[in-house]
């Protein structure tokens, strides 16, 4: 299972864990490289959200609060859309 989080990050399920992956360019070709591993999907998504907040370029408290709101809203929408998709598949 692969869950896109943004154009540069995704969560990928393997036989043994969930991987947080980032897009990298190697020899001129874009590919995905794992950089963190989790035993639970929720922890992987939560860490991706927290990481994005930590690395945001905000320099003032106001900018930081706005960034947290926007990032959290995007991740909440991503999770809501995924849950709605699962529910509609079950209903079909």
Residue frames as qw, qx, qy, qz and C-alpha x, y, z in Angstrom:
[[0.000, 0.891, 0.455, 0.000, 0.00, 0.00, 0.00],
 [0.408, 0.080, 0.014, 0.910, 1.27, 3.45, -0.90],
 [0.087, -0.863, -0.477, 0.145, -0.29, 6.58, 0.60],
 [0.406, 0.464, 0.050, 0.786, 0.81, 9.87, -1.00],
 [0.330, -0.676, -0.409, 0.516, 1.22, 12.70, 1.52],
 [0.127, 0.858, -0.099, -0.487, 2.60, 15.34, -0.85],
 [0.722, 0.654, -0.217, -0.060, 4.58, 15.47, -4.07],
 [0.283, 0.654, -0.651, 0.261, 7.76, 14.75, -2.11],
 [0.202, -0.270, 0.833, -0.438, 6.62, 12.41, 0.69],
 [0.762, -0.099, -0.405, -0.495, 4.60, 9.23, 1.02],
 [0.560, -0.351, 0.682, -0.311, 3.97, 6.31, 3.36],
 [0.642, 0.280, -0.639, -0.318, 4.58, 2.84, 1.99],
 [0.818, -0.323, 0.359, -0.312, 3.49, -0.39, 3.61],
 [0.371, 0.441, -0.813, -0.085, 5.79, -3.39, 3.48],
 [0.738, -0.174, -0.646, -0.087, 5.49, -6.89, 4.80],
 [0.605, -0.234, -0.564, 0.510, 7.07, -5.85, 8.09],
 [0.229, -0.496, -0.309, 0.778, 6.48, -2.13, 8.62],
 [0.283, 0.910, 0.299, 0.045, 5.32, 1.25, 7.38],
 [0.594, -0.074, 0.117, 0.792, 8.02, 3.40, 5.77],
 [0.120, 0.915, 0.114, -0.369, 8.11, 7.15, 5.48],
 [0.687, 0.162, 0.398, 0.586, 9.67, 7.86, 2.08],
 [0.077, 0.813, -0.029, -0.576, 10.90, 10.99, 0.32],
 [0.749, 0.640, 0.129, 0.114, 11.45, 11.61, -3.36],
 [0.423, -0.648, 0.400, 0.491, 15.10, 11.80, -4.37],
 [0.674, 0.705, -0.163, -0.152, 16.86, 12.20, -7.70],
 [0.634, -0.434, 0.582, 0.267, 19.56, 9.65, -8.46],
 [0.388, -0.063, 0.696, 0.601, 21.40, 9.65, -11.78],
 [0.190, 0.061, -0.330, -0.923, 18.80, 12.05, -13.14],
 [0.458, -0.305, -0.741, -0.384, 15.89, 9.77, -12.26],
 [0.442, -0.415, 0.296, -0.738, 13.32, 10.45, -9.55],
 [0.624, -0.133, -0.770, -0.020, 12.80, 7.59, -7.09],
 [0.601, -0.688, -0.027, -0.407, 11.62, 7.01, -3.52],
 [0.466, 0.285, -0.698, 0.463, 13.93, 6.46, -0.54],
 [0.656, -0.629, -0.410, -0.070, 12.78, 5.30, 2.89],
 [0.251, 0.530, -0.434, 0.684, 14.14, 7.27, 5.83],
 [0.349, -0.264, 0.598, -0.671, 11.96, 6.28, 8.83],
 [0.442, -0.097, -0.865, -0.216, 10.20, 3.08, 9.81],
 [0.452, -0.222, 0.373, -0.779, 7.07, 2.50, 11.95],
 [0.075, 0.088, 0.990, -0.083, 5.07, -0.43, 13.24],
 [0.218, 0.632, 0.686, -0.286, 1.74, 1.43, 12.88],
 [0.309, 0.569, 0.454, 0.612, 0.27, 3.47, 10.02],
 [0.223, -0.928, -0.280, -0.100, -1.07, 6.16, 12.37],
 [0.575, -0.657, 0.131, 0.471, 2.39, 6.74, 13.83],
 [0.544, 0.103, 0.439, 0.708, 3.89, 7.11, 10.35],
 [0.109, 0.742, 0.429, 0.504, 1.32, 9.68, 9.25],
 [0.414, -0.890, -0.169, 0.091, 1.55, 11.53, 12.57],
 [0.617, -0.441, 0.226, 0.611, 5.35, 11.74, 12.32],
 [0.420, 0.374, 0.451, 0.693, 5.12, 13.01, 8.73],
 [0.110, -0.883, -0.341, -0.303, 2.79, 15.79, 9.89],
 [0.545, -0.794, -0.001, 0.269, 5.01, 16.71, 12.86],
 [0.647, -0.124, 0.327, 0.678, 8.11, 16.65, 10.66],
 [0.276, 0.614, 0.414, 0.613, 6.53, 19.01, 8.14],
 [0.297, -0.928, -0.197, -0.113, 5.60, 21.40, 10.96],
 [0.663, -0.589, 0.130, 0.444, 9.12, 21.29, 12.44],
 [0.561, -0.015, 0.415, 0.716, 10.74, 22.02, 9.07],
 [0.222, 0.860, 0.423, 0.180, 8.40, 24.85, 8.06],
 [0.484, 0.296, -0.033, 0.823, 10.09, 28.15, 7.28],
 [0.278, -0.877, -0.311, -0.240, 7.93, 30.28, 9.63],
 [0.467, 0.258, -0.360, 0.765, 9.89, 32.96, 11.47],
 [0.258, -0.309, 0.274, -0.873, 7.21, 34.54, 13.63],
 [0.263, 0.109, 0.852, -0.440, 4.72, 33.11, 16.08],
 [0.584, 0.453, 0.175, -0.651, 1.82, 34.19, 13.87],
 [0.527, 0.475, -0.597, -0.373, 3.35, 32.49, 10.83],
 [0.066, 0.200, -0.964, 0.160, 4.03, 29.36, 12.87],
 [0.430, 0.239, 0.668, -0.559, 0.44, 29.16, 14.13],
 [0.632, 0.514, -0.097, -0.572, -0.90, 29.64, 10.59],
 [0.371, 0.437, -0.796, -0.196, 1.48, 26.97, 9.28],
 [0.149, -0.037, 0.936, -0.317, 0.40, 24.48, 11.95],
 [0.556, 0.379, 0.410, -0.615, -3.26, 25.14, 11.13],
 [0.599, 0.545, -0.341, -0.477, -2.73, 24.66, 7.39],
 [0.260, 0.363, -0.894, -0.037, -0.58, 21.55, 7.72],
 [0.265, 0.062, 0.861, -0.430, -2.86, 19.92, 10.29],
 [0.618, 0.433, 0.213, -0.621, -5.92, 20.71, 8.14],
 [0.530, 0.497, -0.580, -0.370, -4.28, 19.11, 5.10],
 [0.132, 0.198, -0.962, 0.131, -3.42, 15.93, 7.02],
 [0.420, 0.212, 0.666, -0.579, -6.91, 15.80, 8.55],
 [0.653, 0.482, -0.093, -0.577, -8.43, 16.09, 5.05],
 [0.377, 0.417, -0.807, -0.180, -6.11, 13.38, 3.78],
 [0.073, -0.025, 0.944, -0.321, -7.23, 11.03, 6.57],
 [0.518, 0.353, 0.419, -0.657, -10.92, 11.96, 6.16],
 [0.594, 0.485, -0.386, -0.512, -10.73, 11.30, 2.41],
 [0.253, 0.279, -0.926, -0.012, -9.08, 7.93, 3.03],
 [0.247, 0.128, 0.831, -0.481, -11.74, 6.94, 5.58],
 [0.584, 0.445, 0.143, -0.663, -14.55, 8.04, 3.26],
 [0.483, 0.443, -0.659, -0.368, -13.01, 5.99, 0.47],
 [0.065, 0.105, -0.975, 0.185, -12.90, 2.90, 2.69],
 [0.395, 0.284, 0.619, -0.616, -16.52, 3.43, 3.79],
 [0.607, 0.481, -0.130, -0.619, -17.76, 3.82, 0.22],
 [0.367, 0.336, -0.845, -0.195, -15.93, 0.64, -0.83],
 [0.110, 0.047, 0.922, -0.368, -17.59, -1.26, 2.01],
 [0.487, 0.396, 0.380, -0.679, -21.02, 0.06, 1.05],
 [0.499, 0.464, -0.456, -0.573, -20.61, -0.97, -2.60]]
